[in-house]
């Protein structure tokens, strides 16, 4: 009989409702990407097509991450710890997507050329450790004479270390998104404050990062409540990130009607968690 390591799992009605809501939002995000691709097909400007390509790629990446989050959180367990780390990935993906849209054609071009640049610069890598040098080389290689490589090296430089795609920090990106749309900036700002610090502890493997989930609770009920609170953070962070990005996409690509439906679904999903007066204000902003 085979044996394997496992973590204890719990199921609660509250968690099931949150998980179902995230499933619906992931499907909405996927459909939004299809709609965006159709918008891109109708664009006549190559610069606008490039913007759509970059935004669509970010959306696809976000959907893939969300699928992983949903898999890890199908039931309440210590897997929620890894889901929080991936929720930060999801948040940063949607933030960069929004920032790229706000930045316009130049940001989109920079994003595409950075991918070419990073691929070219990483074709041969050498790492030294313990007196040995490990060299890794790609078999299919990009030529330095390739027009895309030439353009990428011209933009990022080729004589020093790898340079970043964007020099802006997350705070800079948040500021520019907020200047473009205040509500989108508010949504993203809420996620930044909610999840970035705790996810850093988890990602960097600190003792505290694990202690947050194991805590000092000994009973199963206390453990389930602790995990439920962490999953609630995942739920809020994902919902707010999608709401923020949907606002930016709607304004950038003239998709306000479709994107507003997604935004409204996000806001409606956490109405049960806010005070009655706040819920009333949100319902006034997002009437059925």
Residue pairs with C-beta under 8 A, 6 or more apart in sequence:
7 77
7 78
7 79
8 77
8 78
8 220
8 223
9 75
9 76
9 77
10 75
10 76
10 77
10 220
10 223
10 224
10 227
10 228
11 75
11 76
12 76
12 224
12 228
14 228
15 73
15 75
15 76
15 228
15 231
18 231
18 232
18 235
19 70
19 73
19 74
21 235
21 239
21 269
22 66
22 69
22 70
22 73
22 234
22 235
22 238
22 239
23 70
24 265
25 66
25 238
25 239
25 242
25 262
25 265
25 266
25 269
26 63
26 66
26 67
26 70
28 242
28 261
28 262
28 265
29 59
29 62
29 63
29 66
29 242
29 262
30 63
32 59
32 246
32 249
32 255
32 258
32 259
32 262
33 56
33 59
33 60
33 63
35 255
35 258
36 52
36 55
36 56
36 59
36 249
36 253
36 255
37 52
37 56
39 52
39 253
39 254
39 255
40 48
40 49
40 52
40 53
40 56
43 49
43 52
47 105
47 108
47 109
48 105
50 105
50 108
50 109
50 112
51 100
51 101
51 104
51 105
51 108
51 252
51 253
52 253
53 108
53 112
54 97
54 100
54 107
54 108
54 111
54 112
55 97
55 100
55 101
55 108
55 249
55 252
55 253
58 93
58 94
58 96
58 97
58 100
59 97
61 93
62 90
62 93
62 94
62 97
62 245
65 86
65 89
65 90
65 93
66 90
66 238
68 86
69 83
69 86
69 87
69 90
69 234
69 238
72 79
72 80
72 82
72 83
72 86
73 79
73 80
73 83
73 231
73 234
76 224
76 227
76 228
76 231
77 227
78 213
78 214
78 227
80 213
80 227
80 230
80 231
80 234
81 202
81 209
81 210
81 212
81 213
81 230
82 202
83 231
83 234
84 195
84 198
84 199
84 202
84 230
84 233
84 234
85 199
85 202
85 203
87 195
87 199
87 233
87 234
87 237
87 238
88 195
88 196
88 199
88 200
88 203
90 237
90 238
90 241
91 188
91 191
91 192
91 195
91 196
91 237
91 241
92 170
94 188
94 241
94 242
94 244
94 245
95 170
95 173
95 174
95 177
95 188
95 241
95 244
96 166
96 173
97 245
97 248
98 173
98 177
98 184
98 188
98 244
98 245
98 248
98 249
99 107
99 166
99 168
99 173
99 176
99 177
100 107
100 108
100 111
101 107
101 248
101 249
101 252
101 253
102 176
102 177
102 180
102 248
102 252
103 176
107 166
110 155
110 165
110 166
111 165
113 148
113 151
113 152
113 155
113 156
114 152
114 155
114 156
114 165
116 142
116 148
116 149
116 151
116 152
117 149
117 152
117 153
117 155
117 156
117 163
118 162
119 142
120 142
120 144
120 149
120 152
120 153
121 158
121 162
122 138
122 162
123 137
123 138
123 141
123 142
124 135
124 136
124 137
124 138
125 135
125 136
125 137
126 133
126 134
126 135
126 136
127 133
127 134
127 136
128 134
142 149
143 149
144 150
144 153
156 163
157 163
166 173
168 176
170 192
170 196
174 185
174 188
174 189
174 192
175 185
177 184
177 185
177 188
177 244
177 248
178 184
178 185
178 186
178 188
178 189
179 185
180 248
180 251
181 247
181 248
181 251
183 244
183 247
184 243
184 244
184 245
184 247
184 248
185 244
187 240
187 241
187 243
187 244
187 247
188 240
188 241
188 244
190 236
190 240
191 236
191 237
191 240
191 241
191 244
194 233
194 236
194 237
194 240
195 233
195 237
198 209
198 212
198 233
201 208
201 209
201 212
202 209
202 212
203 209
212 230
213 226
213 227
213 230
215 222
215 223
215 226
217 223
217 225
217 226
232 273
235 269
235 270
236 270
236 273
239 266
239 267
239 269
239 270
240 266
242 262
242 263
242 266
243 262
243 263
243 266
243 267
246 259
246 260
246 262
246 263
246 266
247 259
247 263
249 255
249 259
250 256
250 257
250 258
250 259
250 260
250 263
263 286
264 286
267 282
267 285
267 286
268 286
271 279
271 282
271 283
272 279
274 282
